[in-house]
Amino acid sequence: MPHYSLKNIVLYFLQLGYSGFGGPVALVGYMHRDLVEKKKWISEEEYKTGLALAQLAPGPLAAQLGIYLGFVHYGIVGATLCGIAFVLPSFLMVVVLGYCYVEYSHLVWMQTVFYGVGAGVIGIITVSSYKLTVKSVGLLTVSSFKKNALLWFFYGLSIIFTILTQREEILFFVLSGFAYMLYKFPPKWSNKLLKHSPLLVSSTWLLPIENSRIVDIILFFAKAGAFVFGSGLAIVPFLHEGVVVQKNWLNEVQFLDAVAVAMITPGPVVITVGFIGYLVEGFWGATAAAFATFLPCYLLTILPAPYFKKISSNLSIKAFVEGITAAVVGALVGSVVVIATRSIVDTPTALIALLSGTSLLYIKKMQEPYIIILAGLAGVVFKLL
């Protein structure tokens, strides 16, 4: 039996939902720090399995991992409540900001704050990605490179691919897992694994039907949630193509404002869909967009979760998970680089990012929300100079 209650972990994800800044890299890092290292509610093995499963299924990485960690000891009820608790605070925030945006027609003050906040976020997620690398792949030492050479290869290749293409490739993650499994503990039943892979879950229920604007929103964002893999960064190009180019729901300025809102609010970056939905069809549009985006990742996390849990003690499966995890963390590091190229635009933002990262590393009592506030204030000061 777990030594924590369902209420404990639901309240934790509620707290993370309103105070967790930094996007998917930082959020999964916070979960590891709090639930594995500090509270010890989740084992290292359970966390790594959840991280691998979250990357295999489509949708926002941090939300998927949160859903899985709720599932570990409390099943579907835990997964459902933790998922809702994690997303709800940021959803309410973007609805309020959407209302203000519609009423006042600008977010100049928010963009000014984001000038510093974006740079501070880079410092935070850089530190988080470093910690994930050490935990999942190995220390940055010669002996570690020799011992885990193949894992480091997958890790490095994933970084390069993510930076060059600005997306994550699910096939590469799966191949990394299989290659490492065959290298370390080749199973007799490896061919059967393909038949039961969660990748084969069908998404053909997304039928192109015509109906009201709300139905149109649900269908579009369900497709976004079902077919975009990886972090919140991965969904941005898909959303831009749909809401700006194809459907003309938003113009370029409105879309960039929506992304800015998602980045300066806590919780999953993908919550930008709530802001977009609000601009298109008010509160119910926001609700429909958020529900449709998160539903596929919820279903495609809990459906294969029991299978992953049962086989997690198998040495071959452990190797499979290790291979996937190395590639996953590499992709997250690559995403940090991609995000940095958009947030670090001059000397002041580079300085803010550097100070944010070093503060988190060397000042023990410095918490992420404080860094975000200070970075925002620093951004305003630099803008006024």
N, C-alpha and C positions, 0 to 999 in steps of 0.2 A: 504493500500500500504506500502511496506517496505521503511524504511528511508535510504536505501543504494541502489546503482545501481548494475546491473549485473557485470559491470566492476570492482566495488569495491571488490566483493566477489571472482571473478576469480583471481584478482591480489593478494588477500589474500592467496588463495590456491597455487598460483605460488610461493609466498614468503615462505609459509610453506613447499613447496616441495623442496626448495633448502636450507632451514635453520633448518628444523624440525628434530632433532636427537632424538633417544631413543626408536624407535620401536612403536608398536601400543598403548601401555599403555601411553607413553609420548605424542604421537601425538593426541590421543583423548582428553588427558588432556589439550594440547595447544588449541585445538578447543573450549573447554568449557571455558577456561580462556579468550581467545580473543573474541570469537563470542557471548558468553553468558554474561560473567561478565564485560568485558571491553567495547566492542562495542555495546552490547545489540542488535545485529542484529537478533539473534536467541533466542527464549524463552527457559526457563529451560525445559518446557514440550516438546517442539519440539526437543530439544537435546536428552532428555531421550528416546523419541519415536524412534528417529533415531538410537540411540545406540542399543536399543532392536531389531529393524528391521535389523540392520547391523549384529547382532549376529545370527539372524535367517537365514539369507541368507548366502550361501557359499562364501568363498573368503577372502581377506585381510580386517580386521576390519576397520582400519583407512581410507582406500580408500573408503569403502562402506559408512562410516559415512560422509565423505566429499561429496560423490555423493548425499547422501540424503539431506544434508544441502544446497547444491546448488539447489536441487529440491524444497525445502520448499516454496520459493517465486518466483522462476523463472522456475519451471517445468523442462521438459526434456532438454531444451536448457541449463538451469543453471546446471543441473546434469551433462550433457555431458562436458561442458566447465570446470567446477570445477574439474571433474575427470581427464581430460586431463592435466589441469594446475598443479594438485597435483602430478601426476606421471611423467610428462615430464622431470623436472630437474634431478631427480635421475636416470631416464632412460638414459639420455645423459651422465651423469657421469659414469655409469657402462659400457656404450659402449666405452668411452674413456679409462677407466681402463682395459677393455677387450682387447683393441688394444695394450695397453702397456704390458699387461700380455703375450699376444701372441708373441710380438716382443722381450721381454726381459726375458721371461720364469721364472720369479720369482716375489714374492711379499714379500720378507724378510723385507723390510723397513715398509711395510704396516702392517705386522703381529706384528712387534715391537711396532708400534704406537698403534695398537689395544689392546695390552697388558694393556695399561693405559686407552684407550678409552672405552673398554668394561666395566671396573670397574666404570668409570665415568657415563656411561649409566645406570648402576644398581642404582647408587645414584639418578639419575634423575627420572627414572621410579618408584622407590620406593616412592618418594615424590608425583608423579602424581597419583599413585594408592591410596595413602592415601587420597588425595583430592577427588578423585572419590568416595571413600568409604563414606566419610563424606557427600558428596552431594547426593548420590544415596541410601544409606542405613541408615545412621544416625551418630551422634557423638559417640565417644567411651566412653560413660557414662553408668552407671547402669540404669538410667531412660530410655535411648534410647534402651538398650537391652531388657527392660521389654515391652516398648511400641511397638517396632518392632521385637518382638521375632522371629516370623516366617521368616521375611526377613533376620535376622541375621543367622538363621538356614540354609537357602538356601545359603547364602553367605559363611558361614563356611564350609558347606558340599562341595560346589563347589571348594573352595581352596584345601581341602584335596584330592578330586578326581583328580584335575588337577596336583597336585604334585605327586600323586602316579602313575597316568597313563601317564603323560606328554602329554595329549591331552584334548580337550574340547568335552563334550558330548551334542549334540544338543537336544536329547530327555529330558535330565535333565532340560535344560533351559525352554523348553515348559511346562514340568510338573510343574516346579516351578511357572510359570506364571498362569497356570490353578488352581493350588492349592491355590495360594494367591487370585485369583479372586473369587473362590468359597467360600473362607473364609471371604472375605470382602463384596463383592457385587455379589452374585451368580445370573447370568442372566437367563432369561427364554429361551433364544436362544443359550445357551452355546453349545449345540450339533451341531448347524449350523456352528459355528465358525470353526470346524474341516474341514468342506467341503471347506472353502475358505482360509485355512491356506496357506501362501506362501511356506510352507514346501512341499506342494504337487505339486509345479511346476516341470514339468517333465524335465529330462535331457537326455531323450532317443535319442536326436538328435546326440549324440556323437557316431557315428557308426565306428566300427573298420575296416576302409578301408585301403588298401595299396596304397601308392603313393610315391612321392618324399620325400627327407629328410625334406624339409620345411613343407610338409603336415603332416609328422610324428611328427614334433615338435609341430605343431598347435594342433593336436589331443591329444598328451600327455599333453601339458600344459593346454588345455581347460579342460581336465579331472581333472587336479590338481586344477584348479580354481573352477570347478563345484562340486567337492566332498570333498574338505578339508574345514572344518569350523573353524572359530576363527581367531587367530592372525597369524602373519607371522611365529611364532614359530611352529604352527601346520603343516605348509606346508613342513618344512624341512625334517622330516622323510619320507614323501611321495616322495619328490624329490630325496632323497638319494636312496631309493629303486628303483626308475625308471631309473635315469640317470647313476647311478653307478653299481647297481646290475643287472638290467634287460637289459638295452640297451648298457651299457658299453661306453657311450658317454664321461664320465669323469672318472678319477681315484680318489682315496680317497683324495689325497693331493689337486687336483684341486677343488674337491667339497668343502673342508674345506676353501680353498681360496675364493671360490665364496660366501660362507656364511660370511666370514670376510669382503669382499667388501660391502655386503649389510648392515652389521652392522655399518660400519664406514662412509657410505654415508647417507645423510638426506633422508627423505621421507619414504615410506613404505618398511619394511624389505623384502617383497615379491619381490622387484625389483631384487633380486638375480637371478630371472629367466632370466632377460635380459643378465646378465653376462654369465650365463650358455648357453643361446642361442647363444651368440657371440662366445664362445669357440667351439660350435658344428658346426655352419654354418655362422660365420661372422655377419655383420650388419643385413642382412635380417633374419638370425636366431634369433638374439636378438629381432628384431621387431616382428617377428612371435610369439616368446615365451611370450613377454610382452602383446601383443594384445590378445592372446588366454587365458592367465591367468586372465586378468582383464575383458574380455567380459562377462563371466557368472555372475560375481558379479555385474556388471553394470546392466545387464538385470534383475537379480533377486532382485535388489534394487528398480529400477524405476517401475517395473510392480506392485508390491504390495504397493508401496508408496502412491498412491491416496487412497487406501482402508484404510491404517493406518491413514492417515490424516483426513479422514471423520469421523472415529469412535473414534478419540483420545479424544473427549470430553465426551464419555460414561464412567461412573464411573466404570463399570465392566471391560472395556478395560484398563482404567487407572491402575486398580489393577493388571490386567494381565501383563501390561508393567512393573509395579513396581516389581512384582515377578521375571520376566525374568531379569530385570536390576540387581537385587541383586545377582542372580546367575552369570550373565555375569561379573560383577565387581569382584566377588569372583574368577572366572576363570582367570581374568587378574592378580589378586594378586598372584594366584598360579603360573601363567606363570613367574612372576617376580622371584619367588623362584627358578623355574627350570632354568631360564636364569642365575641367580646368581651362581648356582652350577657349571656352565660352565665358568663363567667369573671371579669369585673370587677364585683364585687358590693358593694364598699365602698371607702373611702379607701385602706386599706393595699394592696389588690390593684391599684388604679389607680396608686399610687406604684411598686409593684414592676414593673408593665408599662412605665411611663415610664422608669424607671432601666434596665430590661433593654434597651429599644430604643436609648436614647441610648448605653449602654455598647457595644453592638454597632456603632454608627455611629462613635463617636469614640475608642474604645480599640482600637487595631489588633490587639493580641495577644489580645484577649478572644474566646474561642471559645464557640460555642453550648452545649456540654455544661457548661461552667463557669457560664454564666448560669443554666442550669436548676438546677444544684446550689445556687447561691447563692439563687435564687428560692425553692427548696424550703425552705432553711434560714430564709430571711426569713419565709416563711409560717408555719413552726413557731413562730418567735419572736413574731410578731403574735398567733397563736392563744393563746399562753401568757400574753400581757400582759392 
